[in-house]
Amino acid sequence: METAISTLSQLPLTKEQQKSFSQKLTEEIISGEVDPIKAEILLKSLEETIKSVRGNIEIKRIVVDEVERNGNKVEMYGAEVSVSSRKTYMFESSEDSEWEQLDSQIKSLTERKKARETFLKAIPGTGTVDPNTGEIINAPTYTAAPVITVKFK
């Protein structure tokens, strides 16, 4: 009987296998051997599946428990899995007035900057003149790149 993990196990496991697989798939797409749309959909599906499983809190707890049972580090299948902790400071809880003032200033400046960027984006290509200062303000330059979106139904 085929299980989900047996299907997943068909994918490259070691760093060398990952590199080889990636190069092979890239070559097949570039050469036209593989339908690039199908490849994109399969890759996005795999990405979303992985994100869903790895984001599951219960799975994380089980993996952490297993690694901790083995001394906080496990090496297998050409990989090392370890558990550590990450501190997240909640500076608001310190009730430090200087920090609160700085945070408030940053939030205010961020809002003002965002409003200014909205104004700048609306400037026509020929530019505009600031009526208060007489300064010539040019429209911002920008770059554009294609974005591939895959939505599963």
C-alpha positions as CSV (number, residue, x, y, z in Angstrom):
1,M,0.0,0.0,0.0
2,E,1.4,3.4,-1.0
3,T,1.5,5.9,1.8
4,A,2.0,9.7,1.7
5,I,5.6,9.4,3.0
6,S,6.4,6.7,0.4
7,T,5.3,9.2,-2.3
8,L,7.3,12.0,-0.7
9,S,10.3,9.7,-0.4
10,Q,10.6,9.6,-4.2
11,L,11.8,13.2,-4.1
12,P,15.5,14.0,-3.7
13,L,16.7,13.8,-0.2
14,T,20.4,14.8,0.1
15,K,21.8,18.1,-0.9
16,E,23.5,16.5,-3.9
17,Q,20.3,14.8,-5.0
18,Q,18.4,18.1,-4.7
19,K,21.0,19.9,-6.8
20,S,20.9,17.1,-9.5
21,F,17.1,17.0,-9.6
22,S,16.9,20.8,-9.8
23,Q,19.4,20.9,-12.7
24,K,17.6,18.1,-14.5
25,L,14.2,19.6,-14.2
26,T,15.5,23.0,-15.2
27,E,17.2,21.5,-18.3
28,E,14.0,19.6,-19.2
29,I,11.9,22.8,-19.0
30,I,14.3,24.9,-21.0
31,S,14.8,22.3,-23.7
32,G,11.0,21.9,-24.1
33,E,10.9,18.3,-23.0
34,V,8.5,19.2,-20.1
35,D,5.4,21.4,-20.3
36,P,6.5,24.5,-18.3
37,I,2.9,25.2,-17.1
38,K,2.6,21.7,-15.8
39,A,6.0,22.0,-14.1
40,E,4.9,25.3,-12.5
41,I,1.7,23.9,-11.2
42,L,3.4,20.8,-9.8
43,L,6.0,22.9,-8.1
44,K,3.5,25.2,-6.6
45,S,1.4,22.3,-5.4
46,L,4.4,20.7,-3.7
47,E,5.3,24.1,-2.1
48,E,1.7,24.5,-0.7
49,T,1.6,20.9,0.5
50,I,4.9,21.3,2.3
51,K,3.9,24.6,3.8
52,S,0.7,23.1,5.1
53,V,2.4,20.1,6.7
54,R,5.4,22.0,8.1
55,G,3.1,24.7,9.5
56,N,1.0,22.2,11.4
57,I,1.5,23.0,15.2
58,E,1.0,19.4,16.2
59,I,3.5,18.1,13.7
60,K,6.1,20.7,14.9
61,R,5.5,19.5,18.5
62,I,6.0,15.9,17.5
63,V,9.2,16.6,15.6
64,V,10.5,18.8,18.5
65,D,9.7,16.0,21.0
66,E,11.5,13.4,18.9
67,V,14.6,15.5,18.4
68,E,14.8,16.5,22.0
69,R,14.5,12.8,23.0
70,N,17.7,12.3,20.9
71,G,19.7,15.1,22.5
72,N,18.5,18.1,20.5
73,K,20.2,17.0,17.3
74,V,19.5,14.2,14.9
75,E,21.6,13.3,11.8
76,M,20.1,11.1,9.2
77,Y,19.4,10.9,5.4
78,G,22.2,13.4,4.8
79,A,20.6,16.1,7.0
80,E,20.9,17.4,10.5
81,V,17.8,18.3,12.5
82,S,18.2,20.3,15.6
83,V,16.0,22.2,18.1
84,S,16.8,25.5,19.5
85,S,14.8,28.4,20.8
86,R,14.2,31.9,19.5
87,K,13.5,34.8,21.8
88,T,10.8,37.3,20.8
89,Y,11.0,40.4,22.9
90,M,7.7,42.2,23.7
91,F,9.2,45.7,24.3
92,E,5.7,47.2,24.9
93,S,5.6,45.2,28.2
94,S,8.6,47.1,29.6
95,E,6.5,50.2,29.9
96,D,9.6,52.2,29.0
97,S,8.5,55.8,28.1
98,E,11.5,56.4,25.8
99,W,10.9,53.2,23.8
100,E,7.1,54.1,23.6
101,Q,8.0,57.6,22.3
102,L,10.4,56.2,19.7
103,D,7.9,53.5,18.6
104,S,5.2,56.2,18.2
105,Q,7.5,58.4,16.2
106,I,8.4,55.5,13.9
107,K,4.8,54.6,13.4
108,S,3.9,58.2,12.6
109,L,6.9,58.6,10.2
110,T,6.0,55.3,8.5
111,E,2.4,56.5,7.9
112,R,3.7,59.9,6.6
113,K,6.2,58.1,4.3
114,K,3.5,55.8,2.9
115,A,1.2,58.8,2.2
116,R,4.1,60.6,0.5
117,E,4.8,57.5,-1.6
118,T,1.2,57.3,-2.7
119,F,1.5,61.0,-3.7
120,L,4.7,60.4,-5.6
121,K,3.2,57.4,-7.5
122,A,0.4,59.6,-8.7
123,I,2.8,62.2,-10.3
124,P,2.5,62.2,-14.1
125,G,5.6,61.3,-16.1
126,T,6.3,65.0,-16.8
127,G,6.7,65.7,-13.1
128,T,5.0,68.3,-11.0
129,V,5.8,71.5,-9.0
130,D,5.3,71.7,-5.3
131,P,3.1,74.8,-4.9
132,N,4.6,75.5,-1.4
133,T,8.3,75.4,-2.3
134,G,8.4,75.6,-6.1
135,E,10.5,72.4,-6.1
136,I,10.2,70.2,-9.2
137,I,9.2,66.7,-8.2
138,N,9.7,63.9,-10.7
139,A,7.6,60.8,-10.9
140,P,9.5,57.9,-9.3
141,T,11.1,55.4,-11.5
142,Y,10.1,51.7,-11.2
143,T,10.9,48.3,-12.5
144,A,8.4,45.7,-13.5
145,A,8.8,42.0,-13.6
146,P,6.4,39.2,-14.5
147,V,4.7,37.5,-11.6
148,I,3.4,34.0,-11.9
149,T,0.3,33.2,-9.9
150,V,-1.1,29.7,-9.4
151,K,-4.5,29.4,-7.8
152,F,-5.8,25.9,-7.0
153,K,-9.6,25.4,-7.3
